[in-house]
Amino acid sequence: MTISEAESVVMRALWAAGEATAEDLIASVAGPQGWAEPTVRTLINRLLNKGAISAEREGRRYRYRPELAQADWRAEECTSLIDRLYDGRVAPLVAHFSERGQLSPEDIAELRRLIQEIDDGR
């Protein structure tokens, strides 16, 4: 499932809340994004049509819940990025950040730990 950048803003707000009304989502994302209420409502409808969220009628309004798990979305986004930029290879991505001095000592320690876990699992 492909989620646009704008739709991902609404999804992040919904993931954080667990469930929300349209009014809740508008209050959460419209101001910070500089969006009008109809923009947020359009994004909610797009996400409904994609099956990324579900709606349950609650009186005169709807309560929305995420159907797309955040972990699944992140995995798809990461895979797509690495496929597009680095032909599906992770090492050149890490090298990119390393060459530009963008890896903190904490990042490097975490990478070492992850590599050790991979080696230990073989």
MOPAC internal coordinates of N, CA, C and O (Angstrom, degrees):
PM7 1SCF
backbone

  N    0.0000 0     0.00 0     0.00 0    0    0    0
  C    1.4508 1     0.00 0     0.00 0    1    0    0
  C    1.5266 1   108.30 1     0.00 0    2    1    0
  O    1.2310 1   120.83 1   -52.05 1    3    2    1
  N    1.2957 1   116.03 1   127.95 1    3    2    1
  C    1.4526 1   121.41 1   179.98 1    5    3    2
  C    1.5249 1   109.71 1   -96.40 1    6    5    3
  O    1.2310 1   121.11 1   -54.14 1    7    6    5
  N    1.3195 1   115.49 1   125.86 1    7    6    5
  C    1.4549 1   122.74 1   178.78 1    9    7    6
  C    1.5255 1   107.21 1  -115.47 1   10    9    7
  O    1.2310 1   120.36 1   -54.57 1   11   10    9
  N    1.3315 1   116.91 1   125.43 1   11   10    9
  C    1.4658 1   120.30 1   179.65 1   13   11   10
  C    1.5242 1   110.21 1   -69.17 1   14   13   11
  O    1.2310 1   121.28 1   -12.38 1   15   14   13
  N    1.3185 1   115.15 1   167.62 1   15   14   13
  C    1.4642 1   120.45 1   178.46 1   17   15   14
  C    1.5253 1   110.55 1   -59.35 1   18   17   15
  O    1.2310 1   120.07 1   135.04 1   19   18   17
  N    1.3262 1   117.47 1   -44.96 1   19   18   17
  C    1.4664 1   120.95 1   179.44 1   21   19   18
  C    1.5234 1   110.84 1   -64.33 1   22   21   19
  O    1.2310 1   120.20 1   136.98 1   23   22   21
  N    1.3211 1   117.23 1   -43.02 1   23   22   21
  C    1.4655 1   120.45 1   178.49 1   25   23   22
  C    1.5227 1   111.00 1   -62.79 1   26   25   23
  O    1.2310 1   120.48 1   146.41 1   27   26   25
  N    1.3297 1   116.70 1   -33.59 1   27   26   25
  C    1.4593 1   119.49 1  -179.47 1   29   27   26
  C    1.5304 1   111.73 1   -66.40 1   30   29   27
  O    1.2310 1   120.00 1   152.59 1   31   30   29
  N    1.3223 1   117.61 1   -27.41 1   31   30   29
  C    1.4627 1   120.76 1   176.70 1   33   31   30
  C    1.5286 1   109.39 1   -64.71 1   34   33   31
  O    1.2310 1   120.55 1   135.25 1   35   34   33
  N    1.3261 1   116.54 1   -44.75 1   35   34   33
  C    1.4654 1   121.36 1   178.37 1   37   35   34
  C    1.5284 1   109.59 1   -65.97 1   38   37   35
  O    1.2310 1   120.62 1   137.47 1   39   38   37
  N    1.3344 1   116.42 1   -42.53 1   39   38   37
  C    1.4675 1   119.58 1   179.75 1   41   39   38
  C    1.5195 1   110.60 1   -61.83 1   42   41   39
  O    1.2310 1   119.33 1   137.62 1   43   42   41
  N    1.3204 1   118.89 1   -42.38 1   43   42   41
  C    1.4705 1   120.94 1   179.79 1   45   43   42
  C    1.5281 1   110.82 1   -60.38 1   46   45   43
  O    1.2310 1   120.96 1   138.84 1   47   46   45
  N    1.3247 1   115.78 1   -41.16 1   47   46   45
  C    1.4673 1   119.39 1   178.29 1   49   47   46
  C    1.5276 1   110.27 1   -64.68 1   50   49   47
  O    1.2310 1   120.34 1   140.11 1   51   50   49
  N    1.3207 1   116.96 1   -39.89 1   51   50   49
  C    1.4602 1   120.71 1   179.90 1   53   51   50
  C    1.5262 1   111.33 1   -71.29 1   54   53   51
  O    1.2310 1   119.74 1   140.60 1   55   54   53
  N    1.3141 1   118.10 1   -39.40 1   55   54   53
  C    1.4684 1   120.55 1   175.32 1   57   55   54
  C    1.5227 1   110.23 1   -60.69 1   58   57   55
  O    1.2310 1   120.45 1   138.01 1   59   58   57
  N    1.3158 1   116.75 1   -41.99 1   59   58   57
  C    1.4657 1   120.48 1  -178.81 1   61   59   58
  C    1.5284 1   111.12 1   -65.78 1   62   61   59
  O    1.2310 1   120.62 1   141.95 1   63   62   61
  N    1.3253 1   116.42 1   -38.05 1   63   62   61
  C    1.4623 1   120.68 1  -177.07 1   65   63   62
  C    1.5269 1   112.56 1   -84.22 1   66   65   63
  O    1.2310 1   120.63 1   152.81 1   67   66   65
  N    1.3228 1   116.40 1   -27.19 1   67   66   65
  C    1.4633 1   120.04 1  -175.73 1   69   67   66
  C    1.5140 1   111.91 1    88.54 1   70   69   67
  O    1.2310 1   120.45 1   136.11 1   71   70   69
  N    1.3020 1   116.75 1   -43.89 1   71   70   69
  C    1.4627 1   123.80 1   173.83 1   73   71   70
  C    1.5194 1   107.00 1  -160.73 1   74   73   71
  O    1.2310 1   120.67 1   -26.00 1   75   74   73
  N    1.3399 1   116.32 1   154.00 1   75   74   73
  C    1.4594 1   119.67 1  -176.76 1   77   75   74
  C    1.5143 1   110.35 1  -164.35 1   78   77   75
  O    1.2310 1   120.90 1   -22.91 1   79   78   77
  N    1.3165 1   115.88 1   157.09 1   79   78   77
  C    1.4556 1   121.63 1   171.71 1   81   79   78
  C    1.5265 1   107.87 1   -86.64 1   82   81   79
  O    1.2310 1   120.78 1   -11.11 1   83   82   81
  N    1.3139 1   116.12 1   168.89 1   83   82   81
  C    1.4611 1   119.88 1   176.32 1   85   83   82
  C    1.5242 1   109.92 1   -59.85 1   86   85   83
  O    1.2310 1   121.00 1   141.15 1   87   86   85
  N    1.3181 1   115.70 1   -38.85 1   87   86   85
  C    1.4681 1   119.68 1   179.83 1   89   87   86
  C    1.5273 1   111.21 1   -62.83 1   90   89   87
  O    1.2310 1   120.92 1   139.82 1   91   90   89
  N    1.3352 1   115.84 1   -40.18 1   91   90   89
  C    1.4675 1   120.24 1   177.25 1   93   91   90
  C    1.5297 1   110.36 1   -61.11 1   94   93   91
  O    1.2310 1   120.91 1   134.55 1   95   94   93
  N    1.3275 1   115.87 1   -45.45 1   95   94   93
  C    1.4640 1   120.41 1  -178.04 1   97   95   94
  C    1.5262 1   110.90 1   -67.19 1   98   97   95
  O    1.2310 1   120.66 1   139.56 1   99   98   97
  N    1.3215 1   116.34 1   -40.44 1   99   98   97
  C    1.4686 1   119.98 1   177.69 1  101   99   98
  C    1.5245 1   109.71 1   -60.63 1  102  101   99
  O    1.2310 1   120.63 1   133.96 1  103  102  101
  N    1.3256 1   116.40 1   -46.04 1  103  102  101
  C    1.4661 1   120.58 1   179.80 1  105  103  102
  C    1.5247 1   111.55 1   -62.18 1  106  105  103
  O    1.2310 1   120.83 1   145.72 1  107  106  105
  N    1.3177 1   116.03 1   -34.28 1  107  106  105
  C    1.4587 1   121.11 1  -176.05 1  109  107  106
  C    1.5255 1   113.29 1   -77.04 1  110  109  107
  O    1.2310 1   120.10 1   140.88 1  111  110  109
  N    1.3421 1   117.42 1   -39.12 1  111  110  109
  C    1.4649 1   118.57 1  -171.02 1  113  111  110
  C    1.5248 1   115.56 1  -115.08 1  114  113  111
  O    1.2310 1   119.38 1   154.86 1  115  114  113
  N    1.3170 1   118.78 1   -25.14 1  115  114  113
  C    1.4708 1   119.66 1  -173.73 1  117  115  114
  C    1.5249 1   112.12 1   -60.44 1  118  117  115
  O    1.2310 1   120.45 1   126.89 1  119  118  117
  N    1.3232 1   116.74 1   -53.11 1  119  118  117
  C    1.4677 1   120.20 1  -177.69 1  121  119  118
  C    1.5081 1   113.92 1   -59.92 1  122  121  119
  O    1.2310 1   120.12 1   124.95 1  123  122  121
  N    1.3462 1   117.37 1   -55.05 1  123  122  121
  C    1.4605 1   119.07 1  -179.17 1  125  123  122
  C    1.5359 1   114.13 1   -59.45 1  126  125  123
  O    1.2310 1   120.67 1   150.11 1  127  126  125
  N    1.3319 1   116.33 1   -29.89 1  127  126  125
  C    1.4620 1   119.74 1  -178.90 1  129  127  126
  C    1.5333 1   112.34 1   -90.99 1  130  129  127
  O    1.2310 1   120.82 1   167.77 1  131  130  129
  N    1.3323 1   116.04 1   -12.23 1  131  130  129
  C    1.4664 1   119.01 1  -176.01 1  133  131  130
  C    1.5124 1   111.92 1    74.28 1  134  133  131
  O    1.2310 1   120.62 1  -152.64 1  135  134  133
  N    1.3265 1   116.43 1    27.36 1  135  134  133
  C    1.4641 1   121.59 1  -178.34 1  137  135  134
  C    1.5162 1   110.59 1   -97.81 1  138  137  135
  O    1.2310 1   121.21 1   -29.24 1  139  138  137
  N    1.3353 1   115.29 1   150.76 1  139  138  137
  C    1.4571 1   121.57 1   173.17 1  141  139  138
  C    1.5291 1   108.64 1   -84.60 1  142  141  139
  O    1.2310 1   120.76 1   -20.13 1  143  142  141
  N    1.3192 1   116.15 1   159.87 1  143  142  141
  C    1.4644 1   121.74 1   179.55 1  145  143  142
  C    1.5373 1   112.77 1   -52.72 1  146  145  143
  O    1.2310 1   119.24 1   134.68 1  147  146  145
  N    1.3506 1   119.05 1   -45.32 1  147  146  145
  C    1.4718 1   118.21 1  -179.92 1  149  147  146
  C    1.5326 1   113.79 1   -60.53 1  150  149  147
  O    1.2310 1   120.24 1   149.89 1  151  150  149
  N    1.3171 1   117.14 1   -30.11 1  151  150  149
  C    1.4653 1   120.69 1   178.09 1  153  151  150
  C    1.5174 1   110.23 1   -63.59 1  154  153  151
  O    1.2310 1   120.39 1   133.32 1  155  154  153
  N    1.3283 1   116.87 1   -46.68 1  155  154  153
  C    1.4611 1   120.95 1  -179.85 1  157  155  154
  C    1.5292 1   109.78 1   -64.48 1  158  157  155
  O    1.2310 1   120.15 1   138.56 1  159  158  157
  N    1.3221 1   117.32 1   -41.44 1  159  158  157
  C    1.4697 1   120.66 1   179.06 1  161  159  158
  C    1.5353 1   110.96 1   -62.84 1  162  161  159
  O    1.2310 1   120.61 1   141.47 1  163  162  161
  N    1.3239 1   116.43 1   -38.53 1  163  162  161
  C    1.4722 1   120.59 1   177.04 1  165  163  162
  C    1.5233 1   110.46 1   -63.42 1  166  165  163
  O    1.2310 1   120.43 1   136.94 1  167  166  165
  N    1.3175 1   116.79 1   -43.06 1  167  166  165
  C    1.4655 1   120.70 1   179.08 1  169  167  166
  C    1.5245 1   110.78 1   -64.38 1  170  169  167
  O    1.2310 1   120.13 1   139.87 1  171  170  169
  N    1.3267 1   117.36 1   -40.13 1  171  170  169
  C    1.4627 1   121.00 1   176.90 1  173  171  170
  C    1.5290 1   109.62 1   -60.48 1  174  173  171
  O    1.2310 1   120.27 1   135.02 1  175  174  173
  N    1.3247 1   117.08 1   -44.98 1  175  174  173
  C    1.4686 1   120.32 1   179.77 1  177  175  174
  C    1.5235 1   112.13 1   -64.06 1  178  177  175
  O    1.2310 1   120.23 1   141.12 1  179  178  177
  N    1.3134 1   117.16 1   -38.88 1  179  178  177
  C    1.4722 1   120.12 1   176.77 1  181  179  178
  C    1.5343 1   110.62 1   -61.92 1  182  181  179
  O    1.2310 1   121.05 1   136.44 1  183  182  181
  N    1.3373 1   115.59 1   -43.56 1  183  182  181
  C    1.4683 1   119.73 1   179.62 1  185  183  182
  C    1.5235 1   111.31 1   -65.71 1  186  185  183
  O    1.2310 1   120.24 1   143.72 1  187  186  185
  N    1.3278 1   117.14 1   -36.28 1  187  186  185
  C    1.4667 1   120.62 1   175.02 1  189  187  186
  C    1.5166 1   110.92 1   -62.74 1  190  189  187
  O    1.2310 1   120.49 1   133.30 1  191  190  189
  N    1.3307 1   116.67 1   -46.70 1  191  190  189
  C    1.4641 1   121.36 1  -179.04 1  193  191  190
  C    1.5269 1   112.47 1   -63.56 1  194  193  191
  O    1.2310 1   120.53 1   149.56 1  195  194  193
  N    1.3184 1   116.59 1   -30.44 1  195  194  193
  C    1.4642 1   121.01 1   178.09 1  197  195  194
  C    1.5270 1   112.15 1   -80.62 1  198  197  195
  O    1.2310 1   120.19 1   165.12 1  199  198  197
  N    1.3308 1   117.23 1   -14.88 1  199  198  197
  C    1.4608 1   120.77 1  -176.12 1  201  199  198
  C    1.5127 1   113.38 1    82.72 1  202  201  199
  O    1.2310 1   120.14 1  -167.60 1  203  202  201
  N    1.3321 1   117.34 1    12.40 1  203  202  201
  C    1.4609 1   121.15 1   179.66 1  205  203  202
  C    1.5255 1   111.19 1   -75.26 1  206  205  203
  O    1.2310 1   120.84 1   154.29 1  207  206  205
  N    1.3403 1   116.00 1   -25.71 1  207  206  205
  C    1.4572 1   121.46 1   177.06 1  209  207  206
  C    1.5193 1   109.00 1  -134.41 1  210  209  207
  O    1.2310 1   121.07 1   -18.52 1  211  210  209
  N    1.3110 1   115.57 1   161.48 1  211  210  209
  C    1.4664 1   121.05 1   174.82 1  213  211  210
  C    1.5219 1   108.10 1  -122.29 1  214  213  211
  O    1.2310 1   121.30 1   -17.97 1  215  214  213
  N    1.3440 1   115.13 1   162.03 1  215  214  213
  C    1.4572 1   120.46 1  -179.27 1  217  215  214
  C    1.5221 1   109.32 1  -130.46 1  218  217  215
  O    1.2310 1   121.80 1   -40.46 1  219  218  217
  N    1.3109 1   114.16 1   139.54 1  219  218  217
  C    1.4606 1   120.78 1   176.20 1  221  219  218
  C    1.5232 1   107.49 1  -126.07 1  222  221  219
  O    1.2310 1   121.39 1   -53.59 1  223  222  221
  N    1.3245 1   114.95 1   126.41 1  223  222  221
  C    1.4680 1   118.72 1  -179.27 1  225  223  222
  C    1.5240 1   109.63 1   -65.73 1  226  225  223
  O    1.2310 1   121.73 1   -45.01 1  227  226  225
  N    1.3259 1   114.30 1   134.99 1  227  226  225
  C    1.4531 1   121.57 1  -179.08 1  229  227  226
  C    1.5283 1   106.61 1  -137.30 1  230  229  227
  O    1.2310 1   120.57 1   -90.37 1  231  230  229
  N    1.3206 1   116.51 1    89.63 1  231  230  229
  C    1.4601 1   119.77 1  -174.80 1  233  231  230
  C    1.5093 1   110.40 1    68.55 1  234  233  231
  O    1.2310 1   120.89 1    57.44 1  235  234  233
  N    1.3276 1   115.91 1  -122.56 1  235  234  233
  C    1.4676 1   120.83 1  -179.05 1  237  235  234
  C    1.5233 1   113.05 1   -93.06 1  238  237  235
  O    1.2310 1   120.28 1  -177.16 1  239  238  237
  N    1.2998 1   117.07 1     2.84 1  239  238  237
  C    1.4629 1   119.54 1  -179.30 1  241  239  238
  C    1.5243 1   110.24 1  -133.84 1  242  241  239
  O    1.2310 1   121.51 1     0.24 1  243  242  241
  N    1.3301 1   114.72 1  -179.76 1  243  242  241
  C    1.4595 1   121.27 1  -179.52 1  245  243  242
  C    1.5213 1   109.65 1  -116.82 1  246  245  243
  O    1.2310 1   121.80 1   -31.02 1  247  246  245
  N    1.3212 1   114.16 1   148.98 1  247  246  245
  C    1.4545 1   121.66 1   172.90 1  249  247  246
  C    1.5263 1   105.80 1  -110.45 1  250  249  247
  O    1.2310 1   121.03 1   -52.90 1  251  250  249
  N    1.3215 1   115.63 1   127.10 1  251  250  249
  C    1.4672 1   122.28 1  -176.38 1  253  251  250
  C    1.5217 1   110.34 1  -102.74 1  254  253  251
  O    1.2310 1   122.11 1   -35.19 1  255  254  253
  N    1.3301 1   113.57 1   144.81 1  255  254  253
  C    1.4639 1   121.40 1   177.40 1  257  255  254
  C    1.5307 1   108.59 1  -134.86 1  258  257  255
  O    1.2310 1   120.56 1   -35.33 1  259  258  257
  N    1.3158 1   116.53 1   144.67 1  259  258  257
  C    1.4731 1   118.13 1   177.37 1  261  259  258
  C    1.5259 1   110.65 1   -71.92 1  262  261  259
  O    1.2310 1   120.45 1   -43.48 1  263  262  261
  N    1.2996 1   116.75 1   136.52 1  263  262  261
  C    1.4611 1   123.12 1   172.10 1  265  263  262
  C    1.5259 1   109.69 1  -104.13 1  266  265  263
  O    1.2310 1   121.00 1   151.75 1  267  266  265
  N    1.3112 1   115.69 1   -28.25 1  267  266  265
  C    1.4621 1   122.27 1   176.50 1  269  267  266
  C    1.5230 1   107.38 1   -85.97 1  270  269  267
  O    1.2310 1   120.55 1   -57.81 1  271  270  269
  N    1.3075 1   116.56 1   122.19 1  271  270  269
  C    1.4660 1   120.59 1   178.53 1  273  271  270
  C    1.5241 1   109.57 1   -72.78 1  274  273  271
  O    1.2310 1   121.07 1   -39.75 1  275  274  273
  N    1.3197 1   115.56 1   140.25 1  275  274  273
  C    1.4623 1   120.29 1  -179.89 1  277  275  274
  C    1.5235 1   111.31 1   -59.98 1  278  277  275
  O    1.2310 1   120.13 1   141.00 1  279  278  277
  N    1.3143 1   117.36 1   -39.00 1  279  278  277
  C    1.4762 1   120.77 1   179.63 1  281  279  278
  C    1.5246 1   110.80 1   -63.33 1  282  281  279
  O    1.2310 1   120.21 1   140.47 1  283  282  281
  N    1.3201 1   117.21 1   -39.53 1  283  282  281
  C    1.4697 1   120.76 1   178.23 1  285  283  282
  C    1.5198 1   111.11 1   -65.93 1  286  285  283
  O    1.2310 1   120.89 1   138.42 1  287  286  285
  N    1.3373 1   115.91 1   -41.58 1  287  286  285
  C    1.4615 1   120.38 1   178.69 1  289  287  286
  C    1.5302 1   110.65 1   -63.57 1  290  289  287
  O    1.2310 1   120.70 1   135.00 1  291  290  289
  N    1.3328 1   116.27 1   -45.00 1  291  290  289
  C    1.4667 1   120.08 1   179.28 1  293  291  290
  C    1.5260 1   111.11 1   -61.33 1  294  293  291
  O    1.2310 1   120.64 1   137.02 1  295  294  293
  N    1.3169 1   116.38 1   -42.98 1  295  294  293
  C    1.4696 1   119.83 1  -179.87 1  297  295  294
  C    1.5262 1   110.52 1   -60.93 1  298  297  295
  O    1.2310 1   120.45 1   135.86 1  299  298  297
  N    1.3232 1   116.74 1   -44.14 1  299  298  297
  C    1.4677 1   120.79 1   179.68 1  301  299  298
  C    1.5273 1   111.06 1   -65.38 1  302  301  299
  O    1.2310 1   120.60 1   137.39 1  303  302  301
  N    1.3247 1   116.45 1   -42.61 1  303  302  301
  C    1.4675 1   120.32 1   179.19 1  305  303  302
  C    1.5272 1   111.20 1   -63.55 1  306  305  303
  O    1.2310 1   120.24 1   136.86 1  307  306  305
  N    1.3184 1   117.15 1   -43.14 1  307  306  305
  C    1.4661 1   121.16 1   179.21 1  309  307  306
  C    1.5207 1   111.04 1   -63.21 1  310  309  307
  O    1.2310 1   120.93 1   133.39 1  311  310  309
  N    1.3162 1   115.83 1   -46.61 1  311  310  309
  C    1.4624 1   120.06 1   179.56 1  313  311  310
  C    1.5170 1   110.61 1   -60.74 1  314  313  311
  O    1.2310 1   120.39 1   135.79 1  315  314  313
  N    1.3198 1   116.86 1   -44.21 1  315  314  313
  C    1.4615 1   121.64 1  -179.79 1  317  315  314
  C    1.5289 1   110.86 1   -62.13 1  318  317  315
  O    1.2310 1   120.25 1   134.96 1  319  318  317
  N    1.3186 1   117.13 1   -45.04 1  319  318  317
  C    1.4611 1   121.45 1   179.49 1  321  319  318
  C    1.5248 1   111.59 1   -61.72 1  322  321  319
  O    1.2310 1   120.87 1   131.42 1  323  322  321
  N    1.3186 1   115.94 1   -48.58 1  323  322  321
  C    1.4706 1   120.05 1  -178.31 1  325  323  322
  C    1.5247 1   110.76 1   -65.80 1  326  325  323
  O    1.2310 1   120.36 1   142.25 1  327  326  325
  N    1.3340 1   116.92 1   -37.75 1  327  326  325
  C    1.4682 1   119.99 1   176.87 1  329  327  326
  C    1.5271 1   110.89 1   -63.58 1  330  329  327
  O    1.2310 1   120.34 1   135.28 1  331  330  329
  N    1.3294 1   116.96 1   -44.72 1  331  330  329
  C    1.4674 1   120.79 1  -176.60 1  333  331  330
  C    1.5211 1   112.83 1   -70.28 1  334  333  331
  O    1.2310 1   120.60 1   138.71 1  335  334  333
  N    1.3320 1   116.46 1   -41.29 1  335  334  333
  C    1.4620 1   119.23 1  -172.84 1  337  335  334
  C    1.5194 1   114.53 1   -94.39 1  338  337  335
  O    1.2310 1   120.39 1   150.82 1  339  338  337
  N    1.3428 1   116.85 1   -29.18 1  339  338  337
  C    1.4712 1   119.49 1  -171.76 1  341  339  338
  C    1.5294 1   112.93 1  -133.08 1  342  341  339
  O    1.2310 1   120.64 1  -154.43 1  343  342  341
  N    1.3271 1   116.38 1    25.57 1  343  342  341
  C    1.4688 1   121.27 1   177.40 1  345  343  342
  C    1.5259 1   112.79 1    51.68 1  346  345  343
  O    1.2310 1   120.64 1  -143.44 1  347  346  345
  N    1.3251 1   116.39 1    36.56 1  347  346  345
  C    1.4529 1   121.04 1   175.77 1  349  347  346
  C    1.5159 1   115.39 1    81.35 1  350  349  347
  O    1.2310 1   119.88 1  -173.07 1  351  350  349
  N    1.3214 1   117.84 1     6.93 1  351  350  349
  C    1.4679 1   121.20 1  -178.46 1  353  351  350
  C    1.5218 1   110.78 1  -103.63 1  354  353  351
  O    1.2310 1   120.70 1   -46.83 1  355  354  353
  N    1.3184 1   116.26 1   133.17 1  355  354  353
  C    1.4598 1   121.96 1  -177.67 1  357  355  354
  C    1.5290 1   112.08 1   -82.91 1  358  357  355
  O    1.2310 1   119.95 1   143.11 1  359  358  357
  N    1.3180 1   117.71 1   -36.89 1  359  358  357
  C    1.4720 1   121.09 1  -175.50 1  361  359  358
  C    1.5328 1   112.70 1   -55.47 1  362  361  359
  O    1.2310 1   118.89 1   136.01 1  363  362  361
  N    1.3404 1   119.72 1   -43.99 1  363  362  361
  C    1.4694 1   118.22 1   178.42 1  365  363  362
  C    1.5302 1   113.01 1   -63.42 1  366  365  363
  O    1.2310 1   120.01 1   150.73 1  367  366  365
  N    1.3145 1   117.59 1   -29.27 1  367  366  365
  C    1.4671 1   120.70 1   176.29 1  369  367  366
  C    1.5303 1   110.09 1   -65.29 1  370  369  367
  O    1.2310 1   120.42 1   133.01 1  371  370  369
  N    1.3190 1   116.80 1   -46.99 1  371  370  369
  C    1.4604 1   120.89 1   178.85 1  373  371  370
  C    1.5329 1   109.67 1   -64.31 1  374  373  371
  O    1.2310 1   120.63 1   138.76 1  375  374  373
  N    1.3361 1   116.40 1   -41.24 1  375  374  373
  C    1.4647 1   120.28 1   178.61 1  377  375  374
  C    1.5281 1   110.88 1   -60.90 1  378  377  375
  O    1.2310 1   120.37 1   141.21 1  379  378  377
  N    1.3138 1   116.89 1   -38.79 1  379  378  377
  C    1.4685 1   121.79 1   178.07 1  381  379  378
  C    1.5285 1   110.47 1   -55.76 1  382  381  379
  O    1.2310 1   120.36 1   131.06 1  383  382  381
  N    1.3309 1   116.91 1   -48.94 1  383  382  381
  C    1.4572 1   120.51 1  -179.48 1  385  383  382
  C    1.5311 1   111.44 1   -69.21 1  386  385  383
  O    1.2310 1   120.49 1   143.21 1  387  386  385
  N    1.3055 1   116.67 1   -36.79 1  387  386  385
  C    1.4602 1   120.96 1   179.64 1  389  387  386
  C    1.5250 1   111.25 1   -64.82 1  390  389  387
  O    1.2310 1   120.68 1   134.12 1  391  390  389
  N    1.3170 1   116.31 1   -45.88 1  391  390  389
  C    1.4704 1   121.22 1  -178.42 1  393  391  390
  C    1.5192 1   112.22 1   -62.56 1  394  393  391
  O    1.2310 1   120.00 1   154.97 1  395  394  393
  N    1.3005 1   117.60 1   -25.03 1  395  394  393
  C    1.4600 1   121.56 1  -178.97 1  397  395  394
  C    1.5296 1   112.44 1   -99.44 1  398  397  395
  O    1.2310 1   120.80 1  -171.00 1  399  398  397
  N    1.3310 1   116.08 1     9.00 1  399  398  397
  C    1.4571 1   120.46 1   177.96 1  401  399  398
  C    1.5152 1   113.79 1    66.33 1  402  401  399
  O    1.2310 1   120.52 1  -151.62 1  403  402  401
  N    1.3330 1   116.62 1    28.38 1  403  402  401
  C    1.4587 1   120.58 1  -175.75 1  405  403  402
  C    1.5306 1   113.32 1   -98.56 1  406  405  403
  O    1.2310 1   120.35 1  -172.04 1  407  406  405
  N    1.3264 1   116.94 1     7.96 1  407  406  405
  C    1.4589 1   120.29 1   176.72 1  409  407  406
  C    1.5237 1   108.35 1  -102.23 1  410  409  407
  O    1.2310 1   121.20 1   -60.05 1  411  410  409
  N    1.3201 1   115.31 1   119.95 1  411  410  409
  C    1.4672 1   120.01 1   178.31 1  413  411  410
  C    1.5242 1   109.13 1   -76.82 1  414  413  411
  O    1.2310 1   120.23 1   -15.03 1  415  414  413
  N    1.3181 1   117.16 1   164.97 1  415  414  413
  C    1.4708 1   118.99 1   175.01 1  417  415  414
  C    1.5344 1   111.54 1   -56.95 1  418  417  415
  O    1.2310 1   120.44 1   145.65 1  419  418  417
  N    1.3246 1   116.77 1   -34.35 1  419  418  417
  C    1.4684 1   120.34 1   177.46 1  421  419  418
  C    1.5241 1   111.27 1   -66.24 1  422  421  419
  O    1.2310 1   120.44 1   139.33 1  423  422  421
  N    1.3484 1   116.76 1   -40.67 1  423  422  421
  C    1.4680 1   120.73 1   177.21 1  425  423  422
  C    1.5309 1   110.31 1   -61.61 1  426  425  423
  O    1.2310 1   120.62 1   135.39 1  427  426  425
  N    1.3102 1   116.42 1   -44.61 1  427  426  425
  C    1.4610 1   121.07 1  -178.70 1  429  427  426
  C    1.5238 1   110.51 1   -63.66 1  430  429  427
  O    1.2310 1   120.45 1   137.19 1  431  430  429
  N    1.3321 1   116.74 1   -42.81 1  431  430  429
  C    1.4704 1   120.34 1   178.08 1  433  431  430
  C    1.5224 1   110.37 1   -62.28 1  434  433  431
  O    1.2310 1   120.24 1   139.06 1  435  434  433
  N    1.3226 1   117.14 1   -40.94 1  435  434  433
  C    1.4681 1   120.93 1   179.05 1  437  435  434
  C    1.5271 1   111.20 1   -65.38 1  438  437  435
  O    1.2310 1   120.39 1   138.91 1  439  438  437
  N    1.3305 1   116.87 1   -41.09 1  439  438  437
  C    1.4632 1   120.48 1   177.35 1  441  439  438
  C    1.5232 1   110.89 1   -63.06 1  442  441  439
  O    1.2310 1   120.36 1   137.74 1  443  442  441
  N    1.3164 1   116.92 1   -42.26 1  443  442  441
  C    1.4750 1   120.18 1   177.40 1  445  443  442
  C    1.5261 1   110.77 1   -60.59 1  446  445  443
  O    1.2310 1   120.81 1   136.50 1  447  446  445
  N    1.3356 1   116.06 1   -43.50 1  447  446  445
  C    1.4636 1   121.01 1   179.85 1  449  447  446
  C    1.5323 1   110.21 1   -62.12 1  450  449  447
  O    1.2310 1   120.38 1   135.85 1  451  450  449
  N    1.3220 1   116.87 1   -44.15 1  451  450  449
  C    1.4639 1   120.69 1  -179.77 1  453  451  450
  C    1.5295 1   111.63 1   -63.98 1  454  453  451
  O    1.2310 1   120.80 1   137.69 1  455  454  453
  N    1.3168 1   116.08 1   -42.31 1  455  454  453
  C    1.4723 1   120.00 1   178.28 1  457  455  454
  C    1.5159 1   110.26 1   -63.96 1  458  457  455
  O    1.2310 1   119.94 1   139.45 1  459  458  457
  N    1.3198 1   117.72 1   -40.55 1  459  458  457
  C    1.4533 1   121.09 1   177.92 1  461  459  458
  C    1.5338 1   110.66 1   -62.50 1  462  461  459
  O    1.2310 1   120.50 1   138.46 1  463  462  461
  N    1.3285 1   116.64 1   -41.54 1  463  462  461
  C    1.4739 1   120.20 1   177.33 1  465  463  462
  C    1.5263 1   111.10 1   -61.28 1  466  465  463
  O    1.2310 1   120.71 1   139.63 1  467  466  465
  N    1.3244 1   116.25 1   -40.37 1  467  466  465
  C    1.4630 1   120.48 1   178.19 1  469  467  466
  C    1.5133 1   110.06 1   -64.22 1  470  469  467
  O    1.2310 1   120.30 1   133.76 1  471  470  469
  N    1.3414 1   117.03 1   -46.24 1  471  470  469
  C    1.4608 1   121.62 1   179.71 1  473  471  470
  C    1.5290 1   110.98 1   -62.29 1  474  473  471
  O    1.2310 1   120.19 1   138.51 1  475  474  473
  N    1.3319 1   117.24 1   -41.49 1  475  474  473
  C    1.4609 1   121.17 1  -179.02 1  477  475  474
  C    1.5191 1   111.73 1   -67.45 1  478  477  475
  O    1.2310 1   120.68 1   152.12 1  479  478  477
  N    1.3210 1   116.30 1   -27.88 1  479  478  477
  C    1.4637 1   120.20 1  -178.57 1  481  479  478
  C    1.5145 1   114.26 1   -79.83 1  482  481  479
  O    1.2310 1   120.11 1   171.48 1  483  482  481
  N    1.3096 1   117.40 1    -8.52 1  483  482  481
  C    1.4773 1   120.05 1  -177.44 1  485  483  482
  C    1.4755 1   112.48 1   -90.00 1  486  485  483
  O    1.2310 1   120.10 1   180.00 1  487  486  485

